[in-house]
């Protein structure tokens, strides 16, 4: 028993040491910090744009990540190194804009193509970005010592940026950075909340002011409407790496637990998923992108083993895993409890097996030691077992009743005298005796299903001619 328990515990230890939270497919490791990630909305390809090559992967195609050379890369014609690019999550094409606004790039046909005729504006860092009616729109953001209250949009006709005019005579929300936002393209609504701004202008007070107002902007009428406020216990601060999935806004709330925040501004729904294991274990870097084609997330992480290296892991993780709080990493780093709970379960299982094994042995022993009860009803001349009548014949029942009354045992001579009829020879009498004993045992075995005969024949060791007949002692007779 103890040897089996030891083997089970040892096997469980080896099993736990190899447990990893597997990403959906093979991860891509990059030894450079000059890259961008995206999803192609037309075919669901996962895209990683590095400086000299790009990588593609699609779940519906066999194989892992594949690398390709650019046919054309306009980034190299503009700057010596790639600019900070922001992916437009819900556009119809793979579009990027430079951090702070200005340059716009399209990834198409193995090329990064510049689309704008602008310059690096550096005026809307951290802006909310989305596509509406084939136009890239940026809301608010930070630049030149202030947070912008306006929207800018990129015209695909002139390839220039313009201020989006607001309708006159309306109250505007404060300019801010890192907002929570959501776009309803069918109704033409842009929902916005949270974020932070300067408490006082011109850095008189360097403390940022966290905001909790909720707004809706009508993209067709260019009008703002305040919907209310987020309650204090729902206030969201320092969101990073936002992405959209299924009509909800997701982000990581920077803080002691790195909680995953799921928000539906339109429905006033706020959820948090604790991710304590992310602290000092694996950190999300650069951003996350949701693939509507297969329900997975493309994200960049830096695990514990890569902290001191200029390397990153590009992983594909199912959104359900993120919400179930399994891990945002290529490898699961267990806490002490995570390592111990399988042992606890195994101990409970082993104890349960020992308990049930003992119970089964106990019941088996009781079953073996308990004598089957054969009930004799002398007035009615009936014999029964477990409530069922045993159909003995009259002569058999008379003999059995006589046997029970005489203590359950009878000698050969007494048995012959009991069954003797007038004018019978000794040979005939012996044959009738043997037939009586055999018939009783056969009827008893067939009707009760018990494996042992009801009547036994005992011979004297000194005189083999002397015999006794008795009721089998493994049976209990009740009259």
N, C-alpha and C positions, 0 to 999 in steps of 0.2 A: 504493500500500500504506500509506504513512505517513498519507496523508490519511484513509483509512478508519479507521485506528487512532485518529486524533485525534477523528473524528466519534463513534466508539463510546464513547470515554472521556468526551467532553462529554455525550453522551446519558445515560451512567450517572451522571454528576455531577448532572444535573438530576433524574434519577429518585430518587437517594438523598435529595436535599434535600426531596423531597415524601413520603418514607416515613413513615407513622404507624402505630402499633399501634392498629388500630381497635377500639373497644369494640363490643359486639354490636349496639347500636343507638345512636341519638343520645343524647348525654349531657345531663343537666340541670344548669344552672349556677344556683346560689343565691347571692344577695348578702346573706345573713344567716346568723348562727350559731345561730338558734333554730329547729331542726327535728329531726326524728327519722325514721329509716328502718325499713321493715318489709316483710315478705312476707305476703300473704294465703294461708294454707294451703288455703283452699277453692277458689280459682280461679287461683292463681299470680300475682296482680297485684303489681307493684312499687309500694310506697307511700312517699311522702315527706310527712310531716306538718309543715307550717310553722306560723307563729303564726296567720295569718289565713286561709290557704287550704291545700289539700292537693293533691298531684299523684298521678296514677295512670298506669300503663303496663303493657301486656301484650303479649308477643311474638306471640301468636296473633291480635291485633287490629291492623289496619293503622293507621298514623299513629304519632306520637311521644307524648311526655308530654302529658297533659291536666290542666289545673288546674280545681279546683272550690272552691266556698265551703262551709263547714261548715253543716250544718243546726243543729247544736248543738255547743258546745265547752265542756265542763265545766272545762277547764284555766283558762279565763278567770274562772270563778266561784270558783276556789280561790285562785289567785295572780295577781299582776299580770303575770307572764310565765311561759312554760312551765317546768315543773320538769325536772330531768335525768331522762329516762325511759330505762329499759332494756327492750328488746324480749325477750319470751319466745320463743326460736327455734323450739321444737318443740311449741308448744301447738296446739290445734285452732282457736283464734280469734286475732285480732290483739290481743294483750294486752301491756300495758306495766306496769312498776312503777317507782315513784320511786326514785332513787338513795338507798341507805341503808335502803330498805324503807318500807312504810307505804301510800302511795296506790297504787291499782290502777286502770288505765284500759283500756277496751275501745273499739277503733275499729270501728264498725259503722254501716251505712246512712248514710254521709257524716257521721258524728258521732263525737266523742270523749266517751265516757260514763264517768263515774266509777263504780267498782264497790264500793269499800270504805266502811267506816264507821270508818276509822282516822285516823291523823295521820302527819306526816313523822317517822319514827322515827330516821333518821340513825344507825342502829346496825349496818348490814351493807353498807357500801360495798365494792364489788368482790366481792360474793358470787357463788357459782355459782348460776344460776337455771335452773329447768326445770319442766315440767308433767308430772304423773303422776296418773293417774286423776282428771282434771279438777280437780286442785289445783295451785296455784303453790307451789313449794318453793324456799326460799333456803337455801344452805348456807354457813356461816361468814361471812367478811367482816370489815371493820374499823369500829369505832365506839366513841366514849367511851374512847379511849386503850388499847384492847385488841382482840385478834383473837378472834372468837367460835368456840367449838368446837361450837355447836349448829346445829340446823335449825329453821327456822320455815316454817309453811305457811299459806296463805290459804284459809279455808273459804268456799265459795260459798253455804253455807247461812246463815251469820251475817254474812258479809262482813267478818270480822275475822281478824287474824293470831294464831296460837297457836304455842307451842313444840311441836315434834314429839317425843314421848317416846321415849327410847332404852330398849332392853331393859336390865335390871339386870345388874350384875356383868360389865362388859366394859371393855376398854381402849380409850380414845378417841384419835383423832388430834388433833394440835395444831390450834388454830384458825389460820386463815391467810387470805390474800387472793390473788386472781389465780391460782386453781388451774386445772389441766388436768383436765377431767372429761368423762365419757361416760355416757349413760343407755341401758340395755337395758330397754325397756318390756315386752318379752315375758317376760323372766325376773324383772323387777322389781329390777334391780341398778343402783346408782349407783357408778361407778368414779371415783376421785379421786387426783390425784398433784400433785407439784411445789408451786408457790406459795411464799410467804414469810411469815414471822411475826417477832415481836420475839424477839431472842436472850434478853433478860431483861425481866421485867415492869416496868411503871411507868416506863419510859424510863430505867432505870439505865444501859442501854447502848443507844444510839439506832441501832446497826447492825442491819439486818434479817438474819434467818437464812434462807438459801435451803434449801428442803426437797426431799428426793428420795425420800420414802417413798410407797408405792403402797397404796391401800386400796380395799375394796369394801364398799358398804353395801347390805344387803338391805332394800329398801323395804317388803316385806311383813312381815318379822320385826323390823325396826328394829334390826338388829345389824351392827356393824362387824367387818371381818376384814382384817388386814394381809396383803397379797400379796407384799411384798418391797420392794426399793429399785431406783431408777433408777441405773445405773452412772454414775460420775463423768463419763465422756466423753459421756454422754447427758443430763446435767443441763440443765434448761431454766430460764432466768431471764427475768424481765421480759416476760412475754407480754402482748400487746395485741390487741384486736379479735378475740376468738375467734368461731368459728362451726362448725357441724357439717355434714358432708356425707358421705353414704354410710357412716355408722357410724364416721367418724373425726373427730377434733378438730383443727381448724386454728387457727393464730394466727400473729402476727408477733412474732418474738423481737427485742425492742429491743436494738440493739447496733451494732457497726461496719458490719455487713452487712445489717441488717434482714432476716434469713433468715425464710423461710416454713417453719413447723414443722407437720408432719402426724403425728398421734399416734393410735395405737389402744391405749388402756390395757389393754383386755381381752386383746389378743394380744401385748402387750409390744413393739409395733412403733413405732419412732421414725424419722422421715425429716426431712431439712432440704433446702430448696431455696434456693440462694444468690440473693440479689437485690442485688448490689452497685450496680446502677443506681439503686436507690431513694435512696441516700444523696445528699443535697443536690440531689435532682432532683424527686421527688414523694413526698409523705408521705400515708399513710392517716390519716384523721381520723375520730373518732366511732365507727367500727365497720364491720363487714361482716355481711351476711346472705346465707345460701345459699337458693336457690330449688330445691326438690326437683322441681318440675314440669318445668324445662327445663335444669337443671344449670348455671345461671349464678349469679354472685355480684353482689349489689348492694352497692356500697361508696362511701365518701366519700373523696375525695382533695383535696389542695391541691397543685397543680403549682407548678413553679418560678416561673411568671409570675404566680401568685396569692399569693406569699408575703406581700407587704406590703398585701394587700387582704383585706377581710372577705368573701371569696367562696370557694365550694367547688364542686366538680364531683361530681355523682352519676353514677356509671358502672355499666354492666352488663357484666361481664367473664366469659367462660366459665371454669369452674374448671380446665379443661385448660390454658388459657393461663397461669393462675397457677402450676400445677405445672411447666409447661415453662419458667417463668422468663422469659417475654417482657416483661411489664411490668404494673404495677398503676397505670396512668395513662391518660389520654386521648391522650397523645402520648408517643412513644418518644424519649428523650434518649440519643443514641448516645455511646458512649465512642470514643476514638481508634481502637481496634481495630475496633469496629463500623462505623466509617466507611471503614476501609481495606480490610477483607476483600473487599468486592465488587470493588474495583479489582484486588486480587491475583488474584481468580478470573477477571476479565476479561482480565488480562494473560496468565494461563496459557492461557485459551481462545484468545486471539489468537496466541500463540506456537505453540500446537498447530495452529491453522489454517494458519499459515505453514509449519510443518514438514511437515504432510500435503500441502499444496499443492506444495511442492518435491519431495516424494517421488513424488507423482502425475506431475508433469512429468518427473522423472527416469526413472520407469518407462515413461512414454509415449515419451520420447526413445530409451531403450534398445530399446523394442519397435519403434520406427520404424527404428533403425539396425541392428538384428539382421536378418540375411538368413534367410529360410525355407530350410531344408535339404531338397533333393530327393535321395533316396538311390537310387542305381543298383546293382543286384546283377547284374553282368554274367553270371556263370555260370548263374544261374537265369532270366535274361532278365526281371527284374522291376523295376518302378519304384514307389517308395513315398514317402509323405509323412506324418510324424508317426505312423509305425507302421502306416498304412493303405495297402494296395496300390492303385495306380492301374491300372484295367483297360484298358491299351492293347492294341491288336491286334498281331499278330506283325510285320506290316510296319512299324508305327509304332515298336515296341520296337527292331527291327533298325536303323531309321534313327536313333533316339535314341542307341543304343549306339555307332553309328558316329560320330555327332556328338560324343559325349563323348570318344571316343578321339582325335578330331582337334581337340581343344582347344575344343570348343563352338561352332565357327563353320565355315560351309561356303559356298562360292560357288554362284551359280545354276547354272552349268554343271556343277560337280561334283555338285550335288544331282540334276540331270537325269540325269547318267551313272549315279548310284547307283540310281535307281529305274527306269531305262530297261529296257524289255523288247523283245524282237525284234519287228520289223515294226510298230512304233508310230510314228504320225505325230507331228510336233513339237507340233501343237495338242493332241492327246490327252495327250501327255506333260506339257504345261504345266497342263492341267486336273487331272491326277492329282497334280501337285506342289502346286497350290493347295489341293486337297481334303485332302491329307495334312497340310499345315500347319494348316489350319482345324480338322480333326478332332482333332489333337493338342491344340491350344489349348482347344477346347471340352470335351473329356474332362477335361483338366487343371483347368479352372476349375470344372466341376461337382463333381468328386471332392474337390478340396482346399478349395474355398471361397475361394480367393485371388482378388483382383480383377484382377491383371495377367496378361497372356498369358505362356505359358512360352517360346514362340519368337517372335522379332522378325524383321521384314524391313527391311533397310537398303538405300537407294538411293544410288548415287553422284551427287553434285551436278553433276559434269561430264557424265556419261553416264547418263541416267535409265534406260537399258535394262540397266545393270549393277546387279545385286543381290547382296546377301549375306544369309544366314540364320544366326541365332545364338541361343544360349540367353540369355534375359533376365538382365542382370547383377544384378538385384535378388534373384535366387535363387542360392543356393550349392549346387553339385552335388557330391555325395560318391559315389565309386564304390568 
